[in-house]
Amino acid sequence: MKVALLHDYLNQAGGAERVLLALSKLYPDAPIYTLVHNPKQLHGFEDKIIHTSFLQKMPWAGSKIRWYLPLMPTAIEQLNLSGYDIVISSSSALIKGAITPPQTMHICYCHTPTRYLWSEAHSYAKEIKEGKIVKYFLPLLLNSLRSWDQIASQRVDHFIANSKFVSQRIRNYYHRESEVIYPPVDTENFYISPEIDNYYLVISRLKPYKKVDLVIKAFNKLNMPLKIIGTGEEEARLKKMAKSNIEFLGPVSEDKKREYLSKCLAFINPQEEDWGITPVEAMASGRPVIAYAAGGVLETVIDGQTGKLFTEQSWEALIDTILKFKPQQYDPHFIKNHADQFNTRHFYQNIKNFVDNKWDDFKKSE
């Protein structure tokens, strides 16, 4: 059984890339096909065979990939996937539109239907900073890509969704059914600390949709210690608005991340995530999660037992939640035991069973 893996872009480290890394461990001989690869921004794939599209040779494609949105469908359709029995795409954008031979089964592990085409189409256009001309033509481009994405979604034989939340989106936008398999979390590598420090914690890419500015506004008013791990395009703006009680740690090692998680009063998740690996990592450290009640956290956080949910996405609502929050009321061992249901072992077994069963059915239908 010859397998190939697909991923949109290998130019940043995030939850989707962790899923791809887990898939590559499950299928160690499978090469990876992607639009662009920037090894300086991503570690863990050094021993993998990686094939890129013609976009790899374009100027600044590794860091400015959205400049090449109009060329992406062509680049994806030119990927040569002949000779493989199974193609597994890890997709939150367009890579699921790759063309496979009739004798090849295509399974898509969908992190979300393409956000900037569907769920965040209107806000994406507002966030673009490239000028009036780009903003004028962008709706036309997105409309064209939306049609292509919908058609391309029909090329997939089977969809896996990373949450019930995403499964519903797949049904709404692509009119396809999917099976839910939660992403892998190395819960056994996180631990409960005997001592808790006096700070709250955010771990996030510093991008507009992550809503880190909401947390900063709240803690500017609260004057409580807040630590922020992560980098991104919003970093300079966020640092400028933050008061001295807020500390930006930048990127940290996995060991340091586990230490910060284990000792925080609570982890704060202000954004709507498709699933959200980091809140589960916080719970695997025995720490409660304060989260906006939307998206994947509704499937992972038990309100009042493993964390506290707030229903209005505003700094005022976050302040109100934190003022009422009592970390000593939460049992670290109960929280960690709850998180263990999302461990990597379950992911491997569920993916393997799904792929093997669908492959058996596929061969019978030939």
C-alpha positions as CSV (number, residue, x, y, z in Angstrom):
1,M,0.0,0.0,0.0
2,K,1.8,3.1,-1.3
3,V,0.7,6.3,0.6
4,A,1.4,10.0,-0.1
5,L,0.6,12.9,2.3
6,L,-0.5,16.4,1.2
7,H,-0.4,19.6,3.2
8,D,-1.2,23.2,2.2
9,Y,2.0,24.9,3.1
10,L,5.0,24.0,5.2
11,N,6.0,27.5,6.3
12,Q,4.8,27.8,9.9
13,A,4.4,25.7,13.0
14,G,0.8,25.2,14.3
15,G,-1.8,22.6,15.1
16,A,-2.2,21.5,11.5
17,E,1.5,20.8,11.2
18,R,1.4,18.7,14.3
19,V,-1.3,16.6,12.8
20,L,0.8,16.2,9.6
21,L,3.8,15.2,11.7
22,A,1.7,12.5,13.4
23,L,0.4,11.2,10.0
24,S,4.0,11.1,8.8
25,K,4.9,8.9,11.8
26,L,2.0,6.6,11.1
27,Y,3.1,6.4,7.5
28,P,6.9,6.9,7.7
29,D,7.6,6.1,4.0
30,A,5.0,8.5,2.7
31,P,6.4,11.5,0.8
32,I,4.8,14.9,1.5
33,Y,3.5,17.2,-1.3
34,T,3.0,20.8,-0.5
35,L,2.8,24.2,-2.2
36,V,5.8,25.7,-0.5
37,H,8.3,24.6,2.2
38,N,10.3,26.9,4.4
39,P,12.5,24.7,6.6
40,K,13.7,27.6,8.7
41,Q,10.2,28.2,10.0
42,L,9.4,24.5,10.6
43,H,11.2,21.7,12.4
44,G,10.5,18.0,12.7
45,F,10.3,17.2,9.0
46,E,14.1,17.1,8.3
47,D,14.1,13.4,7.4
48,K,11.0,13.5,5.2
49,I,10.9,13.5,1.4
50,I,9.1,16.8,0.5
51,H,7.9,17.7,-3.0
52,T,6.9,21.3,-3.6
53,S,4.9,23.1,-6.4
54,F,6.3,25.6,-8.9
55,L,5.3,28.3,-6.3
56,Q,8.4,27.3,-4.3
57,K,10.6,29.2,-6.9
58,M,8.5,32.4,-6.8
59,P,9.9,35.4,-4.9
60,W,9.1,35.5,-1.2
61,A,6.6,32.6,-1.6
62,G,7.7,31.1,1.7
63,S,6.6,34.1,3.7
64,K,4.1,35.8,1.5
65,I,2.1,32.9,0.1
66,R,-1.2,34.8,-0.1
67,W,0.4,36.9,-2.9
68,Y,0.0,33.8,-5.0
69,L,-3.6,33.0,-4.3
70,P,-4.6,33.2,-8.0
71,L,-2.0,30.6,-9.0
72,M,-2.8,28.1,-6.2
73,P,-5.4,26.0,-8.0
74,T,-3.0,25.5,-11.0
75,A,-0.1,24.7,-8.7
76,I,-2.2,22.1,-6.8
77,E,-3.6,20.5,-9.9
78,Q,-0.1,20.1,-11.4
79,L,1.1,17.9,-8.4
80,N,1.7,14.5,-9.9
81,L,0.2,11.9,-7.6
82,S,0.2,9.0,-10.0
83,G,1.5,5.7,-8.6
84,Y,0.0,6.0,-5.1
85,D,-2.7,3.8,-3.7
86,I,-3.8,6.3,-1.0
87,V,-3.5,10.0,-0.7
88,I,-4.1,11.6,2.6
89,S,-4.4,15.4,2.6
90,S,-4.1,17.6,5.7
91,S,-6.0,20.6,4.6
92,S,-7.3,24.0,6.0
93,A,-7.0,25.7,2.6
94,L,-7.0,24.3,-1.0
95,I,-4.7,21.3,-1.2
96,K,-7.6,18.9,-1.0
97,G,-8.3,19.9,-4.7
98,A,-5.3,17.8,-5.9
99,I,-6.2,15.6,-8.8
100,T,-5.7,11.8,-8.1
101,P,-5.9,8.9,-10.6
102,P,-9.2,6.8,-10.5
103,Q,-7.3,3.9,-8.8
104,T,-6.2,6.1,-6.0
105,M,-8.3,6.8,-2.8
106,H,-8.2,10.3,-1.4
107,I,-8.9,10.9,2.2
108,C,-8.9,14.5,3.5
109,Y,-8.2,15.3,7.1
110,C,-10.0,18.6,7.2
111,H,-8.9,21.2,9.8
112,T,-11.6,23.5,8.4
113,P,-13.1,24.5,5.1
114,T,-11.0,27.3,3.7
115,R,-11.6,30.1,6.2
116,Y,-10.9,33.1,4.0
117,L,-13.4,31.7,1.4
118,W,-16.2,30.6,3.7
119,S,-16.5,31.3,7.5
120,E,-14.3,34.4,7.5
121,A,-14.8,35.6,3.9
122,H,-16.0,39.1,5.0
123,S,-13.5,39.7,7.8
124,Y,-10.6,38.5,5.6
125,A,-11.2,41.2,3.1
126,K,-11.2,43.9,5.8
127,E,-7.9,42.7,7.3
128,I,-5.9,42.9,4.0
129,K,-3.4,45.8,4.2
130,E,-2.1,45.7,0.6
131,G,-4.0,48.8,-0.6
132,K,-7.1,49.9,-2.3
133,I,-6.4,48.2,-5.7
134,V,-6.0,44.8,-4.0
135,K,-9.1,45.3,-1.9
136,Y,-11.1,46.2,-5.0
137,F,-10.2,43.1,-6.9
138,L,-10.0,40.7,-3.9
139,P,-13.8,39.9,-3.8
140,L,-13.7,38.8,-7.5
141,L,-10.7,36.6,-6.8
142,L,-12.3,35.1,-3.7
143,N,-15.5,34.4,-5.5
144,S,-13.6,32.5,-8.2
145,L,-11.6,30.5,-5.6
146,R,-14.8,29.7,-3.7
147,S,-16.3,28.1,-6.8
148,W,-13.1,26.2,-7.4
149,D,-12.9,25.1,-3.7
150,Q,-16.5,23.8,-3.7
151,I,-15.9,21.8,-6.9
152,A,-12.5,20.6,-5.7
153,S,-14.1,19.3,-2.4
154,Q,-16.0,16.7,-4.5
155,R,-12.7,15.1,-5.6
156,V,-12.2,13.8,-2.1
157,D,-13.4,10.2,-1.5
158,H,-13.7,10.5,2.3
159,F,-13.6,13.4,4.7
160,I,-12.3,13.3,8.3
161,A,-13.1,16.4,10.4
162,N,-11.0,17.4,13.4
163,S,-14.2,18.3,15.4
164,K,-18.0,18.1,15.4
165,F,-17.8,21.9,14.8
166,V,-15.8,21.4,11.6
167,S,-17.9,18.5,10.5
168,Q,-20.9,20.8,10.4
169,R,-19.0,23.3,8.4
170,I,-18.0,20.6,5.9
171,R,-21.7,19.7,5.6
172,N,-22.7,23.3,5.2
173,Y,-20.1,24.4,2.6
174,Y,-19.2,21.2,0.8
175,H,-22.4,19.2,1.3
176,R,-20.3,16.2,2.3
177,E,-20.4,14.0,5.4
178,S,-17.4,13.4,7.5
179,E,-16.2,11.3,10.4
180,V,-14.8,13.1,13.5
181,I,-11.3,12.1,14.7
182,Y,-9.8,14.6,17.2
183,P,-6.2,15.8,16.6
184,P,-3.4,14.1,18.5
185,V,-2.1,15.7,21.7
186,D,1.0,14.3,23.5
187,T,-0.8,14.4,26.8
188,E,1.7,12.1,28.5
189,N,4.4,14.7,28.0
190,F,2.6,17.3,30.1
191,Y,2.6,17.2,33.9
192,I,1.0,18.7,37.0
193,S,3.3,21.1,38.9
194,P,3.4,21.0,42.7
195,E,3.6,24.8,42.7
196,I,1.4,27.3,40.9
197,D,2.7,30.8,40.0
198,N,0.8,34.0,39.9
199,Y,0.2,34.6,36.2
200,Y,-2.3,33.8,33.4
201,L,-1.1,32.4,30.1
202,V,-1.8,32.8,26.4
203,I,-0.1,30.7,23.7
204,S,-0.9,31.8,20.2
205,R,0.2,33.0,16.8
206,L,-0.2,36.7,17.0
207,K,-2.7,37.1,14.2
208,P,-5.9,39.2,14.1
209,Y,-8.3,36.3,14.3
210,K,-6.6,34.9,17.4
211,K,-8.1,37.9,19.4
212,V,-5.0,38.3,21.7
213,D,-5.8,42.1,21.7
214,L,-9.0,41.3,23.6
215,V,-6.9,39.6,26.4
216,I,-4.5,42.5,26.5
217,K,-7.3,45.1,26.9
218,A,-8.7,43.0,29.7
219,F,-5.4,42.7,31.6
220,N,-4.5,46.3,31.0
221,K,-7.6,47.0,33.2
222,L,-7.1,44.1,35.6
223,N,-3.4,44.9,36.2
224,M,-2.8,41.1,36.8
225,P,0.3,39.3,35.5
226,L,-0.1,37.9,32.0
227,K,2.4,36.0,29.9
228,I,2.1,35.6,26.1
229,I,4.0,32.9,24.1
230,G,4.1,33.3,20.4
231,T,5.0,35.6,17.5
232,G,3.2,36.9,14.4
233,E,2.3,39.9,12.3
234,E,0.4,41.6,15.2
235,E,3.4,41.4,17.6
236,A,4.5,45.1,17.3
237,R,1.0,46.4,17.6
238,L,0.2,44.2,20.6
239,K,3.4,45.1,22.4
240,K,2.6,48.8,21.9
241,M,-0.8,48.5,23.5
242,A,0.3,46.3,26.5
243,K,1.1,47.6,29.9
244,S,4.0,46.5,32.1
245,N,2.1,43.7,33.8
246,I,2.0,41.9,30.4
247,E,5.1,39.9,29.3
248,F,5.8,38.8,25.8
249,L,8.0,35.7,25.8
250,G,8.2,35.1,22.0
251,P,8.8,31.6,20.8
252,V,9.9,29.1,23.5
253,S,11.1,25.5,23.6
254,E,8.6,22.7,24.2
255,D,10.2,22.1,27.6
256,K,9.6,25.8,28.6
257,K,6.1,25.7,27.2
258,R,5.2,22.7,29.4
259,E,6.7,24.5,32.4
260,Y,4.7,27.7,31.8
261,L,1.5,25.7,31.2
262,S,2.0,23.6,34.4
263,K,2.4,26.7,36.6
264,C,-0.1,29.2,35.3
265,L,-3.3,30.1,37.2
266,A,-5.2,29.4,34.0
267,F,-4.8,29.3,30.2
268,I,-6.8,31.8,28.3
269,N,-8.3,31.0,24.9
270,P,-10.2,34.1,23.6
271,Q,-10.7,33.0,19.9
272,E,-13.0,30.7,18.1
273,E,-10.9,27.7,17.1
274,D,-11.9,24.8,14.9
275,W,-10.7,22.5,17.6
276,G,-7.7,23.9,19.6
277,I,-4.8,21.7,20.6
278,T,-3.2,24.2,23.2
279,P,-6.3,24.2,25.5
280,V,-6.0,20.4,25.7
281,E,-2.3,20.7,26.4
282,A,-3.2,23.1,29.3
283,M,-5.7,20.6,30.7
284,A,-3.1,17.9,30.3
285,S,-1.0,20.0,32.6
286,G,-3.8,20.0,35.1
287,R,-4.6,23.7,34.6
288,P,-8.1,25.1,33.9
289,V,-8.9,26.9,30.7
290,I,-10.8,30.2,30.4
291,A,-12.2,30.2,26.9
292,Y,-14.7,31.9,24.6
293,A,-17.6,29.6,24.3
294,A,-17.5,28.8,20.6
295,G,-15.9,26.2,18.3
296,G,-13.8,23.3,19.4
297,V,-13.5,24.2,23.1
298,L,-17.2,23.3,23.5
299,E,-16.1,19.7,22.8
300,T,-13.0,19.7,25.0
301,V,-13.6,22.0,28.0
302,I,-16.2,21.1,30.6
303,D,-17.6,24.4,32.0
304,G,-17.1,24.6,35.7
305,Q,-15.0,21.4,35.9
306,T,-12.0,21.7,33.5
307,G,-12.4,25.4,32.9
308,K,-14.7,28.4,32.6
309,L,-16.4,29.6,29.4
310,F,-17.5,33.1,28.6
311,T,-20.3,33.7,26.0
312,E,-19.5,37.2,24.8
313,Q,-16.3,37.8,22.9
314,S,-15.3,41.0,24.5
315,W,-12.7,42.2,27.0
316,E,-15.5,43.2,29.4
317,A,-16.8,39.7,29.5
318,L,-13.3,38.3,30.0
319,I,-12.7,40.6,32.9
320,D,-16.0,39.6,34.5
321,T,-15.1,35.9,34.1
322,I,-11.6,36.3,35.6
323,L,-12.8,38.3,38.6
324,K,-15.2,35.5,39.4
325,F,-12.7,32.8,38.6
326,K,-11.3,30.8,41.6
327,P,-8.4,28.5,40.4
328,Q,-8.3,26.6,43.7
329,Q,-11.8,25.2,43.0
330,Y,-10.5,23.1,40.1
331,D,-9.0,19.6,40.6
332,P,-5.7,19.3,38.6
333,H,-5.9,15.5,38.5
334,F,-9.5,15.5,37.2
335,I,-8.6,18.0,34.5
336,K,-5.6,15.9,33.4
337,N,-7.6,12.7,33.3
338,H,-10.1,14.4,31.1
339,A,-7.5,15.6,28.7
340,D,-6.0,12.1,28.3
341,Q,-9.0,11.0,26.1
342,F,-7.4,13.2,23.3
343,N,-4.0,11.6,23.4
344,T,-1.9,10.6,20.4
345,R,-2.4,6.9,20.9
346,H,-6.2,7.3,20.2
347,F,-5.5,9.4,17.1
348,Y,-3.1,6.8,15.6
349,Q,-5.6,3.9,16.2
350,N,-8.6,5.9,14.9
351,I,-6.8,7.0,11.8
352,K,-5.4,3.6,11.0
353,N,-8.8,1.9,11.5
354,F,-10.5,4.5,9.3
355,V,-7.9,4.3,6.4
356,D,-7.8,0.5,6.5
357,N,-11.6,0.1,6.5
358,K,-12.1,2.6,3.7
359,W,-9.2,1.0,1.6
360,D,-10.8,-2.4,2.0
361,D,-14.1,-1.0,0.7
362,F,-12.4,0.9,-2.1
363,K,-10.7,-2.3,-3.4
364,K,-14.0,-4.2,-3.3
365,S,-15.6,-1.5,-5.4
366,E,-13.0,-1.6,-8.2
